[in-house]
């Protein structure tokens, strides 16, 4: 049954579910049906029916009251969809001039109809990138996904230097705001003063030494960084 699921043509709805469950599962174990419903903006009874059908197809396992987990077949299918999505985002931004706040929605429309051959040609034209415009790792054609140990900017201590590596792509308005501040993956910054009681924090962009910006703690919690080791001496 699992082998059959791997080779079957998946519906758009099934692909959306696979991607959502994979992301939820990556954040901490089994995905609860309520979280799946929220992620896809659908009613919980609809989730229950789809979960049952996907379990019958060998794409996931559902333990009542404990949530849903993708099988190995489901994980590979989800990674294939993620690769399509992230290669499309990168191509739209790099080759067609789309703004980084609009590529997510456009890729959502295109990912279900794009063939694997088209995606691989796009990837080759891009030089086989490892990350999409928001810093998310792009799965390889073999279904391998780079694991990164990143720290939310809100948790980086004062005085530390960090490279911004990844931001959420779900909110176009937030992305436009980050872009206006110059906060995009690849930027190196120094964390300055933090206000108490979860108040805002000050950042200094090292590419613009004279420029300081202030952002809220909630926004900082959605930006993921690699903390740089301090130089000796």
Protein Blocks (a to p, Z undefined) as FASTA:
>chain_A
ZZmmmmpccdfklmmmmmmmmmmmmnnpjadfklmmmmnopafklmmmmmmmmmmnopac
cdehiapcddfklmmmmmmmmmmmmmmmmmmmmmnopafklmmmmmmmmmmmpcfklmmm
mmmmnopaabdfkopacddfkopacddddddfklpcghiacddfbdcfkbmklmmmmmmn
opaghiacddddddehhiacddddfklmmbccdddfklmmmpccddddddeZZ
